[in-house]
């Protein structure tokens, strides 16, 4: 918001447009491709971290994130892809606006070994949206699960009743952060090798 003082002493408020990712929707783009086996396993894995039931395509109202998973208790839409950012940021925004639910996109490497995952998250917030991009999975020593930023920013705790945002990081320093990301990676790898399917 910008305050403008006119010569006659009147005060006008100019509302500046909020930043949007809709410009990242590529002309002629199509919904995310059909979920691969790795995509499905990653989405199910995230649901398990939140200790929540998940169902397929329950709220796919906008239709842009087809084959998404809906984590029921906190009401989070999850999708996974091997596509790099900024692809599908605009579609995430449209889905969040249409459904009023958080949308989380897991971006993974295409290799079959040591899958690397980054996370983009958009949260509806009082008529606006909050973006968290290029986050990493983090696992604490007690088994708690987080999304942590690559630099400064809020951390997001994954809980059965929702996503908890905090300015306090779940790690003490860079070494502790790296160790937590490595624990999360090893935990994810163990689950992916175990094999899951849709229920």
Buried (B, 14 or more C-beta within 10 A) or exposed (E): EEEEEEEEEEEEEEEEEEEEBEEBBEEEEEBBEEBBEBBBBBBBBBBBBBEBEBEBEBBBEBEBBBBBBBBBBBBBBBBBBBBEEBBBBBBBBBBBBBBEBBBBBBBBBEEEEEBEBBBBBBBBEEEEBBBBBEBBBBBBEEEBBBBBBEEEBBBBBBBEEBBEBEEEBBBEEEEBBEBBBEBBBEBBEEBBEEEBEEE
